[in-house]
Amino acid sequence: MVTLTLSDKQVVELVKQLPPKSKQAVLDALTTDGDIWWEMTLSQGEEQFRRLAAERGLEWDKMHEAERETFVDALLHDKP
């Protein structure tokens, strides 16, 4: 198998040359990858918040939205 190394700019230029349906297929594939990344990021972030809350004697899943917002704000601004 041959591996071709292209710069980002070259890839973009190649995609621009594709017919509209192929461009849409590329966009769909990238969107799917982005959605998967976002879901993983959210899941990992929520797990971290659960852990941080537990370290402080709180239960993330029992907190109301306003309590979670206050908790996250305190974390971001180093408030005890």
Distance bins in CASP14 RR format, pairs under 12 A and 6 or more apart:
PFRMAT RR
TARGET T0000
AUTHOR 0000-0000-0000
RMODE 2
METHOD distances of the structure
MODEL  1
4 10 0 0 0 0 1 0 0 0 0 0 0
4 11 0 0 0 0 0 1 0 0 0 0 0
4 14 0 0 0 0 0 1 0 0 0 0 0
5 11 0 0 0 0 0 1 0 0 0 0 0
6 12 0 0 0 0 1 0 0 0 0 0 0
6 13 0 0 0 0 1 0 0 0 0 0 0
6 14 1 0 0 1 0 0 0 0 0 0 0
6 15 0 0 0 0 0 1 0 0 0 0 0
7 13 0 0 0 0 1 0 0 0 0 0 0
7 14 0 0 0 0 0 1 0 0 0 0 0
8 14 0 0 0 0 0 1 0 0 0 0 0
8 15 0 0 0 0 0 1 0 0 0 0 0
9 15 0 0 0 0 0 1 0 0 0 0 0
9 16 0 0 0 0 0 1 0 0 0 0 0
10 16 0 0 0 0 0 1 0 0 0 0 0
10 17 0 0 0 0 0 1 0 0 0 0 0
11 17 0 0 0 0 0 1 0 0 0 0 0
11 18 0 0 0 0 0 1 0 0 0 0 0
11 26 0 0 0 0 1 0 0 0 0 0 0
11 30 0 0 0 0 0 1 0 0 0 0 0
12 18 0 0 0 0 0 1 0 0 0 0 0
12 23 0 0 0 0 0 1 0 0 0 0 0
12 26 0 0 0 0 0 1 0 0 0 0 0
12 30 0 0 0 0 0 1 0 0 0 0 0
14 22 0 0 0 0 0 1 0 0 0 0 0
14 23 0 0 0 0 0 1 0 0 0 0 0
14 26 0 0 0 0 1 0 0 0 0 0 0
15 22 0 0 0 0 1 0 0 0 0 0 0
15 23 1 0 0 1 0 0 0 0 0 0 0
15 24 0 0 0 0 0 1 0 0 0 0 0
15 25 0 0 0 0 0 1 0 0 0 0 0
15 26 1 0 1 0 0 0 0 0 0 0 0
15 27 0 0 0 0 1 0 0 0 0 0 0
15 29 0 0 0 0 0 1 0 0 0 0 0
15 30 0 0 0 0 1 0 0 0 0 0 0
16 22 0 0 0 0 0 1 0 0 0 0 0
16 23 1 0 0 1 0 0 0 0 0 0 0
16 26 0 0 0 0 0 1 0 0 0 0 0
17 23 0 0 0 0 1 0 0 0 0 0 0
17 26 0 0 0 0 0 1 0 0 0 0 0
18 24 0 0 0 0 1 0 0 0 0 0 0
18 25 0 0 0 0 1 0 0 0 0 0 0
18 26 1 0 0 1 0 0 0 0 0 0 0
18 27 0 0 0 0 0 1 0 0 0 0 0
19 25 0 0 0 0 1 0 0 0 0 0 0
19 26 0 0 0 0 0 1 0 0 0 0 0
20 26 0 0 0 0 0 1 0 0 0 0 0
20 27 0 0 0 0 0 1 0 0 0 0 0
21 27 0 0 0 0 0 1 0 0 0 0 0
21 28 0 0 0 0 0 1 0 0 0 0 0
22 28 0 0 0 0 0 1 0 0 0 0 0
22 29 0 0 0 0 0 1 0 0 0 0 0
23 29 0 0 0 0 0 1 0 0 0 0 0
23 30 0 0 0 0 0 1 0 0 0 0 0
24 30 0 0 0 0 0 1 0 0 0 0 0
24 31 0 0 0 0 0 1 0 0 0 0 0
25 31 0 0 0 0 0 1 0 0 0 0 0
25 32 0 0 0 0 0 1 0 0 0 0 0
26 32 0 0 0 0 0 1 0 0 0 0 0
26 33 0 0 0 0 0 1 0 0 0 0 0
27 33 0 0 0 0 0 1 0 0 0 0 0
27 34 0 0 0 0 0 1 0 0 0 0 0
28 34 0 0 0 0 0 1 0 0 0 0 0
28 35 0 0 0 0 0 1 0 0 0 0 0
29 35 0 0 0 0 0 1 0 0 0 0 0
29 36 0 0 0 0 0 1 0 0 0 0 0
30 36 0 0 0 0 0 1 0 0 0 0 0
30 37 0 0 0 0 0 1 0 0 0 0 0
31 37 0 0 0 0 0 1 0 0 0 0 0
31 38 0 0 0 0 0 1 0 0 0 0 0
32 38 0 0 0 0 0 1 0 0 0 0 0
32 39 0 0 0 0 0 1 0 0 0 0 0
33 39 0 0 0 0 0 1 0 0 0 0 0
33 40 0 0 0 0 0 1 0 0 0 0 0
34 40 0 0 0 0 1 0 0 0 0 0 0
34 41 0 0 0 0 1 0 0 0 0 0 0
34 42 0 0 0 0 0 1 0 0 0 0 0
35 41 0 0 0 0 0 1 0 0 0 0 0
35 42 0 0 0 0 0 1 0 0 0 0 0
36 42 0 0 0 0 0 1 0 0 0 0 0
36 43 0 0 0 0 0 1 0 0 0 0 0
37 43 0 0 0 0 0 1 0 0 0 0 0
37 44 0 0 0 0 0 1 0 0 0 0 0
38 44 0 0 0 0 0 1 0 0 0 0 0
38 45 0 0 0 0 0 1 0 0 0 0 0
39 45 0 0 0 0 0 1 0 0 0 0 0
39 46 0 0 0 0 0 1 0 0 0 0 0
40 46 0 0 0 0 0 1 0 0 0 0 0
40 47 0 0 0 0 0 1 0 0 0 0 0
41 47 0 0 0 0 0 1 0 0 0 0 0
41 48 0 0 0 0 0 1 0 0 0 0 0
42 48 0 0 0 0 0 1 0 0 0 0 0
42 49 0 0 0 0 0 1 0 0 0 0 0
43 49 0 0 0 0 0 1 0 0 0 0 0
43 50 0 0 0 0 0 1 0 0 0 0 0
44 50 0 0 0 0 0 1 0 0 0 0 0
44 51 0 0 0 0 0 1 0 0 0 0 0
45 51 0 0 0 0 1 0 0 0 0 0 0
45 52 0 0 0 0 1 0 0 0 0 0 0
45 53 0 0 0 0 0 1 0 0 0 0 0
45 60 0 0 0 0 0 1 0 0 0 0 0
45 72 0 0 0 0 0 1 0 0 0 0 0
45 75 0 0 0 0 0 1 0 0 0 0 0
46 52 0 0 0 0 0 1 0 0 0 0 0
46 53 0 0 0 0 0 1 0 0 0 0 0
46 60 1 0 0 1 0 0 0 0 0 0 0
46 61 0 0 0 0 1 0 0 0 0 0 0
46 63 0 0 0 0 0 1 0 0 0 0 0
46 68 0 0 0 0 1 0 0 0 0 0 0
46 72 0 0 0 0 0 1 0 0 0 0 0
47 53 0 0 0 0 0 1 0 0 0 0 0
47 54 0 0 0 0 0 1 0 0 0 0 0
47 60 0 0 0 0 1 0 0 0 0 0 0
47 61 0 0 0 0 0 1 0 0 0 0 0
48 54 0 0 0 0 0 1 0 0 0 0 0
48 55 0 0 0 0 0 1 0 0 0 0 0
48 60 0 0 0 0 1 0 0 0 0 0 0
48 72 0 0 0 0 0 1 0 0 0 0 0
48 75 0 0 0 0 1 0 0 0 0 0 0
49 55 0 0 0 0 0 1 0 0 0 0 0
49 56 0 0 0 0 0 1 0 0 0 0 0
49 58 0 0 0 0 1 0 0 0 0 0 0
49 59 0 0 0 0 0 1 0 0 0 0 0
49 60 1 0 1 0 0 0 0 0 0 0 0
49 61 0 0 0 0 0 1 0 0 0 0 0
49 63 0 0 0 0 1 0 0 0 0 0 0
49 67 0 0 0 0 0 1 0 0 0 0 0
49 68 1 0 0 1 0 0 0 0 0 0 0
49 69 0 0 0 0 0 1 0 0 0 0 0
49 71 1 0 0 1 0 0 0 0 0 0 0
49 72 1 0 0 1 0 0 0 0 0 0 0
49 74 0 0 0 0 0 1 0 0 0 0 0
49 75 0 0 0 0 1 0 0 0 0 0 0
49 76 0 0 0 0 0 1 0 0 0 0 0
50 56 0 0 0 0 0 1 0 0 0 0 0
50 57 0 0 0 0 0 1 0 0 0 0 0
50 58 0 0 0 0 1 0 0 0 0 0 0
50 59 0 0 0 0 1 0 0 0 0 0 0
50 60 1 0 1 0 0 0 0 0 0 0 0
50 61 1 0 0 1 0 0 0 0 0 0 0
50 62 0 0 0 0 0 1 0 0 0 0 0
50 63 0 0 0 0 1 0 0 0 0 0 0
50 68 0 0 0 0 0 1 0 0 0 0 0
50 71 0 0 0 0 0 1 0 0 0 0 0
51 57 0 0 0 0 0 1 0 0 0 0 0
51 58 0 0 0 0 0 1 0 0 0 0 0
51 59 0 0 0 0 0 1 0 0 0 0 0
51 60 0 0 0 0 1 0 0 0 0 0 0
51 75 0 0 0 0 0 1 0 0 0 0 0
52 58 0 0 0 0 1 0 0 0 0 0 0
52 59 0 0 0 0 0 1 0 0 0 0 0
52 60 0 0 0 0 1 0 0 0 0 0 0
52 63 0 0 0 0 0 1 0 0 0 0 0
52 68 0 0 0 0 0 1 0 0 0 0 0
52 71 0 0 0 0 1 0 0 0 0 0 0
52 72 0 0 0 0 1 0 0 0 0 0 0
52 74 0 0 0 0 0 1 0 0 0 0 0
52 75 1 0 0 1 0 0 0 0 0 0 0
52 76 0 0 0 0 0 1 0 0 0 0 0
53 59 1 0 0 1 0 0 0 0 0 0 0
53 60 1 0 1 0 0 0 0 0 0 0 0
53 61 0 0 0 0 1 0 0 0 0 0 0
53 62 0 0 0 0 1 0 0 0 0 0 0
53 63 1 0 0 1 0 0 0 0 0 0 0
53 67 0 0 0 0 1 0 0 0 0 0 0
53 68 0 0 0 0 1 0 0 0 0 0 0
53 70 0 0 0 0 0 1 0 0 0 0 0
53 71 1 0 0 1 0 0 0 0 0 0 0
53 72 0 0 0 0 1 0 0 0 0 0 0
53 74 0 0 0 0 0 1 0 0 0 0 0
53 75 0 0 0 0 1 0 0 0 0 0 0
54 60 1 0 0 1 0 0 0 0 0 0 0
54 61 0 0 0 0 0 1 0 0 0 0 0
54 62 0 0 0 0 0 1 0 0 0 0 0
54 63 0 0 0 0 0 1 0 0 0 0 0
54 71 0 0 0 0 0 1 0 0 0 0 0
55 71 0 0 0 0 0 1 0 0 0 0 0
55 75 0 0 0 0 0 1 0 0 0 0 0
56 63 0 0 0 0 0 1 0 0 0 0 0
56 67 0 0 0 0 0 1 0 0 0 0 0
56 71 0 0 0 0 1 0 0 0 0 0 0
56 74 0 0 0 0 1 0 0 0 0 0 0
56 75 0 0 0 0 1 0 0 0 0 0 0
56 79 0 0 0 0 0 1 0 0 0 0 0
56 80 0 0 0 0 1 0 0 0 0 0 0
57 63 0 0 0 0 0 1 0 0 0 0 0
57 71 0 0 0 0 0 1 0 0 0 0 0
58 64 0 0 0 0 0 1 0 0 0 0 0
58 67 0 0 0 0 1 0 0 0 0 0 0
58 68 0 0 0 0 1 0 0 0 0 0 0
58 70 0 0 0 0 0 1 0 0 0 0 0
58 71 1 0 0 1 0 0 0 0 0 0 0
58 72 0 0 0 0 0 1 0 0 0 0 0
58 74 0 0 0 0 0 1 0 0 0 0 0
58 75 0 0 0 0 0 1 0 0 0 0 0
59 67 0 0 0 0 0 1 0 0 0 0 0
59 68 0 0 0 0 0 1 0 0 0 0 0
59 71 0 0 0 0 0 1 0 0 0 0 0
60 67 0 0 0 0 1 0 0 0 0 0 0
60 68 1 0 0 1 0 0 0 0 0 0 0
60 71 0 0 0 0 1 0 0 0 0 0 0
60 72 0 0 0 0 0 1 0 0 0 0 0
60 75 0 0 0 0 0 1 0 0 0 0 0
61 67 0 0 0 0 0 1 0 0 0 0 0
61 68 0 0 0 0 1 0 0 0 0 0 0
62 68 0 0 0 0 0 1 0 0 0 0 0
62 71 0 0 0 0 0 1 0 0 0 0 0
63 69 0 0 0 0 1 0 0 0 0 0 0
63 70 0 0 0 0 1 0 0 0 0 0 0
63 71 1 0 0 1 0 0 0 0 0 0 0
63 72 0 0 0 0 0 1 0 0 0 0 0
64 70 0 0 0 0 1 0 0 0 0 0 0
64 71 0 0 0 0 0 1 0 0 0 0 0
65 71 0 0 0 0 0 1 0 0 0 0 0
65 72 0 0 0 0 0 1 0 0 0 0 0
66 72 0 0 0 0 0 1 0 0 0 0 0
66 73 0 0 0 0 0 1 0 0 0 0 0
67 73 0 0 0 0 0 1 0 0 0 0 0
67 74 0 0 0 0 0 1 0 0 0 0 0
68 74 0 0 0 0 0 1 0 0 0 0 0
68 75 0 0 0 0 0 1 0 0 0 0 0
69 75 0 0 0 0 0 1 0 0 0 0 0
69 76 0 0 0 0 0 1 0 0 0 0 0
70 76 0 0 0 0 0 1 0 0 0 0 0
70 77 0 0 0 0 0 1 0 0 0 0 0
70 79 0 0 0 0 1 0 0 0 0 0 0
71 77 0 0 0 0 0 1 0 0 0 0 0
71 79 0 0 0 0 1 0 0 0 0 0 0
71 80 0 0 0 0 0 1 0 0 0 0 0
72 79 0 0 0 0 0 1 0 0 0 0 0
73 79 1 0 0 1 0 0 0 0 0 0 0
74 80 1 0 0 1 0 0 0 0 0 0 0
END
